Amino acid sequence: NGNFGYVYYCARAFMAVVTFEASAVLLDIEGTITSISFVKDVLFPYATAHVSEYLTDNWDSDECREDVARLRDQAREDQKSGMADVPLIHSENDPSCNTKECLIQEVVSNVAWLMRADRKVGALKQLQGHIWRRGYRSGQVLGHVFTDAVQQIIAWHGRGIGVWIYSSGSIEAQKLLLKYSEAGDLLESISGHFDTAVGGKRDPSSYTTIAEQMGVDTPNILFITDIIEEAKAAHSAKMKVAIAVRPGNAPLSDTDKKLFPVVEDFSSLNVVSHLFPCKC
């Protein structure tokens, strides 16, 4: 089966090694190359604690104005779709709330509401990336990447296998995590990034679009994720797929484990390409 690759056992390490023929690897982030606890217990609390500060310090910048405008539009969409208790954000010419202080409080309330619901909307992800940027650059935040993922990302890149990222987090947030990681700057080993602007991660067409932008046929791409619905979508687009199992991830059912190779450590992945090195 083209998706499952070849499985053999390394006698010395007593580890099942799965071999895939692929010229590029597409990686999810949360639950795949970084722990869910890093996102939930470090990144999210940092964003929550610093959202008001970010807005106050950057209110008049074009970047911040765009952040607020996108959140305002998202709130209106959520209300129209029938969601209850959506904290709206007034426009600056609305007399009911037209001061900086009032508007900032509305944005803070809206962001808190979105984060409690763990919404994956672009407006929130963009703002979070801008807030985290200060934390990473100041050294208050260091990106967590599993050691086995670090080693394989560097090794794949060194062998001419393109390594790409596809995450619901904004492209800026992806780059920050990898640039300011505990293992150092990993960006030089990354060929490119995708977020949900390219499409939802459970939509097969997103993976077709990604492959087109990568310039690699989908059967020559290995996608690694911890989410079974994402794996199914990528597989529907003819990508090869492996499921990452990390501490804190949601448990896989016995049925799910039979669908795709399950990987607890990237050192059990052997990616080989019989094509020319990826020029991505």
C-alpha positions in Angstrom: 0.0 0.0 0.0 1.5 3.3 -1.1 0.4 5.1 2.1 1.7 2.7 4.6 5.3 2.5 3.3 7.5 -0.3 4.4 7.8 -1.5 8.0 10.9 -3.3 9.3 12.4 -3.7 12.8 15.7 -2.2 13.9 17.1 -5.0 16.1 19.5 -2.7 18.0 16.9 -0.2 19.0 14.0 -2.6 19.2 11.9 -0.1 17.3 9.6 -0.5 14.3 10.9 1.7 11.5 8.5 2.9 8.9 9.9 3.7 5.5 8.1 6.1 3.1 9.1 7.1 -0.4 8.6 10.9 -0.5 10.5 13.9 -1.7 8.8 16.3 0.8 7.4 16.2 4.3 4.5 18.3 5.5 4.3 18.7 9.3 1.5 19.7 11.6 2.7 21.6 14.7 0.6 21.1 17.9 0.7 17.5 19.0 3.1 16.6 16.3 6.4 18.5 16.5 5.5 20.4 19.7 3.5 19.3 22.8 -0.1 20.3 23.3 0.9 21.4 26.8 3.3 24.0 25.4 0.5 25.6 23.4 -2.2 25.3 26.1 0.0 26.1 29.2 2.6 28.5 27.8 1.5 30.2 24.5 -2.2 30.6 25.2 -1.8 32.0 28.8 0.9 34.4 27.5 -1.5 35.7 24.8 -4.3 36.1 27.3 -2.1 38.0 29.8 -0.6 40.4 27.2 -3.5 41.1 24.8 -4.4 44.4 26.6 -0.8 45.5 26.7 -0.3 44.7 23.0 -3.4 46.7 22.0 -2.5 49.6 24.2 1.0 49.9 22.9 0.1 49.4 19.3 -3.4 50.8 18.9 -2.5 53.3 16.2 -0.4 51.0 14.1 -1.7 49.7 10.8 -1.0 46.1 12.0 -3.1 46.5 15.2 -5.9 48.2 13.3 -6.0 45.3 10.9 -6.1 42.9 13.8 -9.0 44.7 15.4 -10.9 45.0 12.0 -10.6 41.2 11.4 -11.8 40.4 14.9 -14.7 42.8 14.5 -15.7 41.2 11.2 -15.4 37.7 12.7 -17.6 38.7 15.6 -20.3 39.9 13.2 -20.1 36.7 11.2 -20.4 34.6 14.4 -23.4 36.6 15.5 -25.1 36.2 12.0 -24.4 32.4 12.1 -26.5 32.2 15.3 -23.8 31.9 18.0 -24.9 33.0 21.4 -23.4 35.7 23.5 -20.8 36.9 21.0 -18.9 39.9 22.4 -19.1 42.4 19.6 -16.5 45.1 18.8 -18.0 48.5 17.9 -16.5 50.7 15.2 -14.6 53.8 16.3 -17.3 56.1 15.1 -20.0 54.4 17.1 -20.9 56.8 20.0 -21.8 53.9 22.3 -18.1 52.9 22.5 -15.7 55.2 20.7 -12.9 55.7 23.2 -9.6 53.7 23.0 -10.2 52.3 26.5 -13.7 51.1 25.7 -12.7 49.5 22.4 -9.7 47.8 23.9 -11.9 46.3 26.6 -14.3 45.0 23.9 -11.4 43.4 21.9 -10.1 41.8 25.1 -13.5 40.3 25.9 -13.9 39.0 22.3 -10.4 37.4 22.3 -11.1 35.8 25.7 -14.4 34.4 24.3 -12.7 33.0 21.2 -9.9 31.4 23.2 -12.3 29.8 25.7 -14.0 28.2 22.7 -10.6 27.2 21.2 -11.6 28.8 17.9 -9.2 28.2 15.0 -10.2 31.4 13.1 -7.6 33.4 11.2 -8.4 36.7 13.0 -7.6 35.3 16.4 -4.5 33.4 15.1 -3.1 36.5 13.5 -3.5 38.6 16.7 -1.9 35.8 18.8 1.1 35.7 16.5 1.6 39.4 17.0 1.4 39.1 20.8 3.8 36.1 20.9 6.3 37.9 18.7 7.2 40.2 21.6 7.5 37.2 24.0 9.8 35.3 21.7 12.0 38.2 20.9 12.4 39.2 24.5 13.3 35.7 25.6 10.2 35.3 27.7 9.0 32.5 25.5 11.1 29.7 23.9 9.6 27.4 21.3 9.3 23.8 22.3 10.1 21.3 19.6 10.5 17.6 20.4 14.2 16.5 20.1 13.4 13.7 17.7 11.5 16.2 15.5 14.5 18.6 15.6 16.9 15.9 14.5 14.8 14.6 11.7 13.9 18.1 10.3 17.6 18.9 10.1 18.4 15.5 8.6 15.7 15.6 6.0 16.7 19.1 4.9 20.3 18.0 4.7 19.3 15.2 2.4 17.4 17.4 0.1 13.9 16.4 1.3 11.8 19.5 1.6 10.2 20.1 5.0 7.0 22.2 5.1 4.7 23.3 7.9 0.9 23.3 7.8 -0.8 24.5 11.0 -4.0 26.4 12.1 -1.6 28.9 13.7 -0.7 31.9 11.6 2.4 31.6 9.4 4.1 34.3 11.6 3.4 32.2 14.7 4.9 29.1 13.1 8.0 31.0 12.1 8.4 32.4 15.6 8.2 29.0 17.3 10.8 27.6 15.0 13.2 30.6 14.9 13.2 31.0 18.7 13.1 27.3 19.6 14.9 25.7 22.6 17.1 24.0 20.0 18.0 27.2 18.2 16.9 28.6 14.9 15.3 25.9 12.8 13.9 28.1 10.0 16.8 27.4 7.7 15.7 23.8 7.6 12.1 24.7 6.6 11.1 25.1 3.0 7.9 26.9 3.6 4.7 27.4 5.6 0.9 27.1 5.2 -1.9 28.2 7.5 -5.7 27.9 7.1 -5.7 30.8 4.5 -5.0 27.9 2.1 -8.0 26.0 3.4 -9.3 24.0 6.3 -7.1 21.2 7.6 -10.0 18.7 7.3 -10.7 19.6 3.6 -9.0 17.3 1.1 -8.8 20.2 -1.4 -6.5 22.1 1.0 -3.8 19.4 0.5 -4.2 19.5 -3.3 -3.7 23.2 -3.2 -0.7 22.9 -0.9 0.9 20.3 -3.2 0.4 22.6 -6.2 2.1 25.5 -4.4 4.9 23.2 -3.2 5.4 22.0 -6.8 5.4 18.4 -5.6 2.8 15.7 -6.6 0.7 14.6 -3.6 1.9 11.0 -3.7 5.4 12.2 -3.1 4.5 14.1 0.1 4.4 12.6 3.6 2.0 14.4 5.9 2.4 13.9 9.7 -0.4 15.0 12.1 -1.9 13.9 15.3 -5.5 14.5 14.1 -7.2 11.6 12.4 -9.6 13.8 10.4 -6.7 15.7 9.0 -4.9 12.5 8.1 -8.0 11.2 6.3 -8.3 14.5 4.3 -4.6 14.4 3.3 -5.0 10.7 2.3 -8.0 11.5 0.2 -5.8 13.9 -1.7 -3.3 11.0 -2.3 -0.7 12.1 0.2 1.1 9.5 2.3 0.2 9.9 6.0 1.6 9.1 9.4 -0.1 9.7 12.8 2.0 11.3 15.6 1.3 10.1 19.1 2.7 12.4 21.7 2.2 12.9 25.5 -1.1 14.7 26.1 -2.6 14.0 22.7 -6.2 12.7 22.4 -6.1 8.9 22.4 -6.6 7.1 19.1 -9.2 4.4 18.8 -8.1 0.9 17.8 -9.9 1.5 14.5 -7.9 4.7 13.9 -4.6 3.0 14.6 -5.3 0.5 11.8 -5.8 3.3 9.2 -2.3 4.8 9.1 1.2 4.1 10.6 1.4 5.4 14.1 4.7 7.2 15.1 5.7 8.0 18.7 9.2 9.1 17.8 10.4 10.6 14.5 13.5 8.5 14.7 11.3 5.6 13.6 10.5 7.4 10.3 12.7 6.6 7.3 11.9 9.0 4.4 13.7 8.1 1.2 13.4 9.8 -2.2 14.3 8.3 -5.5 13.6 11.6 -7.1 15.9 14.6 -7.5 16.3 16.6 -4.3 13.4 18.9 -3.6 14.1 22.4 -5.0 11.5 23.9 -2.6 
